[in-house]
Amino acid sequence: MLRLTISILTVLFLFLRPALAAGPFEHGWQLNTESSAIRFISIKKGSIAESSRFAAFSGSISEQGDAKIHIALDSVDTSIDLRNVRMRFLFFETFTYPEATITARIDPDQIADLAAVQRKQVDLPVTLSLHGVEAQLTAPVAVTLLGKDRVAVATVQPIILKLEDFALNPGREKLEEAAGVTITPVGLVSLDLLFDRTAPGSAAVPAGTVTAGAAAALEASGDFSREACTGRFEILSRSRSVNFAPSTARLDANSRGFLDSLSDIIRRCPGMIVEVGGHTDSQGKAAWNMALSEKRAAAVNSYLRKTGIPAERLVSVGYGETTPLVPNNTVQNRAKNRRIEFKVLN
């Protein structure tokens, strides 16, 4: 879906050229976020389609014809608060991959006749960067000239993204476990974008700037309700994003982004005491596993205290191998059982 956005931006800037005596990219172009939309459809249970969108994104086209769109993945908006949280933490893993980008170099020859035809379809090569993976795509878009300083770009049909191409299948599996449903391993993305020529002398929006079009999709400031806190801790417990060096209680450096996000949530659940529970698989002796789980829970507790969470708000407990999620009969199942869970105690 992100790739679609970029393709649209590039096309818009291209066809603007024929409408003006000056070059098509003179002064550059800015994405009008208030009048644009980036949506995606997921399919669960084989036939139920759910439409979501991103509320915060920005885009521009340089005077050289380089187009780029930034999408804040934290702004995913499913219209349901805890579903948004699942998408952020379980699927997109925004604590590690906060943004998706779409880039393209626009060839003016593709839209040389736009002024005459007013609307045309263009196959635009774009680069989509999502979840740590960069892929080359071709996005068919319809470009409509609305005036010498305004252009609309829209996907002709939803763009199909295979989740496996962006290492998103593990996140899909976590969503399936959390929601108790099957999810088709593809996403259908559509873009509806409006670009305005940058006014001469005005400052361009810095690269990477994200504009919030709908704050409701973003984490509101202030404290969460008890229900919202409990739901968030249940979701974060399914993330399996707290990892350790094998057979030790030494936190993996890649766990820090997740734990920093967790710390922010705990801070916004005032007065609540949170249990940090350590769990292992059944490999090795039970006593050794119990001790390891206690040390790992204590390591997470210690990290959270260093972020400013008061010690009296955290309780670390080791469960060893006593509460497996699934049988310890495969490598994959044992990985699921080695985990850190969080829950509200009072």
N, C-alpha and C positions, 0 to 999 in steps of 0.2 A: 504494500500500500504506500509505503514511504517512497519507493521508487517512482510510483505513479505521480506523486506530488512533484518531484523534481522534474520529471519529464514535462509536466504541464508548464512549469515555470519557464523552462527553457523555450518551449514552443511559443509561449506568450511573447516573450521578448523578441523572438525572431520575426513574427509577423507584424510587429509594430513598425519595423523598419520601412516597409513600403508605404505606410500611411504618413510618414514624415519625410520632409525634404532632407533632414539630417539622417545620420546613421540610425539603424534600428535600436541600438543599445545606448544612444546618447544619454548621458546623465544617469544611466542605470535604471533598474526597475525594482519596486518593492512589492512584496505580496501583501494584499489587503486582507489581513486575518479576520476582520469583522465580517467580511463578505465571502469568506472561503470556508471549505469544510474538507476534512480528511476522515474517512469512515472505513470501517472494516466489518466484515460479517464472518462469524464463526458458526459452525454447524455441530450441534450435539444430538445424541440419540439417533443419529443417522438422517434426520429430516427436520429438526427444529433449528431454524436460523435465528441468530441473535445479532443485532446491529449495535455497534459501538463506535465511538469517535475519539479523536484527540482534541482536547480543548486548548492546548498551548502549542503553537508552532510559529515559525517565521521563515521568510525566504527572500531572496533577492537575485537579481541578474546584474552582473557587472557590465561596464561599458565595453568590455572585451567579449561579452556573450557567455561568460561562465555563470551557470545557474546553480544555486545551492539552497536546499530547504532543510531546516532543523526542526525536529519533532521531539518535544519533551515527553518521554514515555510515561513519566509520573502523572501526566495529565490524562491518561486513558480514562474514558468516561463510559461506563456501562449502564448508568442511571441507578446503580445500587452500590452503596458505600462499601460493604465488605467484599463484593465482587470486584470492585476497583482495587481493593487491597490485595486480593488473590492474584489479579492480573499483574500488579506491580511486583509483588514479592515472589510469586511462584512461577509466573510465566516469563515476563520480560526481565526479571531480576534487575530492577532499576537501580539498586544499591551498587551494582557493578557496571551496568550499561544504561546510563540515564538518558541517552539521546540516540535517535536514529537520524541519519542524514541521507539526502538524495542529491547527487551532483550530476551535472551534464554540461557539455560544451555544445552550444547551439550553432548550427550551420545556417547562415542567413539564406542560402539558396533554397532551403526547405520551405521557406515561407515568402519567397520573393513575390509571389502572385497574390498574397493575402489581401492587399488593398483592393484588388480587382474582384476577388471571389468572396471576400468578407468572412467566409468560414471554410475550413478545410480540415481533413484528417491527416495527421502526421505520425509516423512511427519514429519515436524518439529513443535513441540509445541512452540509458542512464546507469549510474552506479549507485546501488543501495548499500548502505552500511548499517547493519542491524545485529545486535546481540554479539558483537565481536567478529562478525563475518561480513565480508565485502563481496557483492555479487554484481555481475553485469546483466542488465535486463533491457528489454525493448518494450516501451509503453506506447500503445496506440492512443492518441489523444485528439480531441477535436478542439481546434483553436478558432475563436470567434473574435473578430476585430470590432470593438465597441466604440472606438474613437481613436484619435491619434495618440492619446495618452492612456488608454485603458484597453485591456485584453482579457478574455476569459479562456481558461483552459480546463477541460474536463475529460476524464477517461471515457472512452467510447463504450467500454464494458468493464466489469470488475476485473481486476488483475489477480490472477491466482498465484499465491505464494505457497510453496511447499515448506512446511515447518522444518523438515529435516535439512533443508538447504541453509538454514540459519541457526542450526543447533538448538532449536526450540522444542524438539520432541520431549526431552526430559521435563521441561516446564509444562507441556501439555499433559504428561502423565501425572504430574503433581496436581494439576487442576482436576483431572479425572478422579483422583483419589479424594480430593477435598470435597468435590461436588457430588461424587457418586454417580457420574454419568460418563458416557463415551463421547469423545470429541474427535471429529474428523481432522486429520493432520494437514489441513490446508487453511489458508485465510484468503478471503476475497476482499480486495482493497479498491476503493473508489476515491477519486479526487475531483473536487469542484473548486477551482482556484480563480481568483481575480487579481490581476496585476495592474499597478498604477506606475506611470513613469515618475521617477524621482524629480522633484522640482529643482530647477537650476539653483545652485548655491546652497541647497539644504544638505544637512549632514546625513550620510547614509547610516542605516542601522548596522551596528558592528556585527561581524560574523559571529554566529553562535547565540545571538540574543534571541530569547524566546518570549513571545508576547502571550499573555494569558487571555484567551477569548472567553472563557467561562470558568470562573473561580470555583464553581460548585464541584468540578471534577477533581480539583486539587485538594490536598489536605488543608482543611480550614485551620486557621490559627486558634490557639486556645486549648482547653482541656477536652478530653473525650468522656463520653458517658461510660458507665460500668459495662453496659452491653457492648459498646464499641471497643472498649479495651479488651474484654474477654474474647470477642471475636477475632481481634487482631493477634492476640497471643496464640490462639488456636491455629490461625493461618501461618504465623511465623514458625510455629513448631513443626509444620509440614515442609518448611523450606529446605531443610537439610543443607543449609548454607554455612553452618558452623563446623569447621573441619580442623583436624589436628594431625600432626606428624604421626605416622603409624606407631601404634603401641605406646604413645606418650600423651601427656596433657599439654603439649606445646601447641598453642593456637597457630593455625596457618594464617599467613599475612592476608590472604584473600578473604578471610572472615571479617576483617575490620569494618568494611563498608556496611555489611549486614548488621553487625553489632552496634555501629554508630546509629543506624536507623532504629534499631530496637531501643537503644538508650533514649532516643527522642520520644518514642511512644511511651516508655515507662514514665518519663518526665511529665507527660501530658495525661497520665492516669494518677492524679495526686491522691495520696493516702492509701493507695493499694500496695499490698505486699506481694511481690512476684516470686514464685518458685522457679529456680533454674534447675532442671532435672537432667542428670546424665544417664545415658543408656548405652549398653554395649550389645554385641552379638554373643553367641554362646561358644565361640572359639576360645580355648584355654580354660583354666580353672576358674570356677565361680568366684572364689575369694579374690583372685587377681582382678577379674572383671569388675567386681564391686568396688575395689579400691581405685581402679582406673576411672570408673564412672564418677566417683566422688571427686577425684582430682580434676577431671575435665569440667565438671560443674563448677568447682571452685575457681578454675581458671577463667571461665566466663564471668563469674561473679566478680572476680578481681578486675577484669577489663571494664565491666560496667561501672564499678565504683570509681575507676580512674577517669571515666567520662563525666563524673559528677553525681551519680546516683548514690544517695545515702545508703550506708551499709545496712541500716535497720529496715530498708525497703526490699532487701534481697535475701532469699534463703536458698542455699545450694544443697541439693540432695542427690545422692548416687543410688541408682536402682540396679546397676549391674546388668545381668542378663534376664532379670526376673519378669520384665514386662515387654516382650517382643511384640512388634506390630504385626509381623508375619512369621511363618516358620523359618528357622535358620537353615534351610535346606539348599539354598543356592547363593552364589556370590552376590547377586542383585538383592536378594532378600536380606542377607546379612548387612549389606550397605545401608538398607532402610532402617534396620534395627539399631545401628550405631548413630545416635542422634542426641541432640539437646532439645528439650521441650521447655515451654514457658506456660505458667498458668497463674491466675490470680488466687491468692489464698484467703483474702478477706474482703 
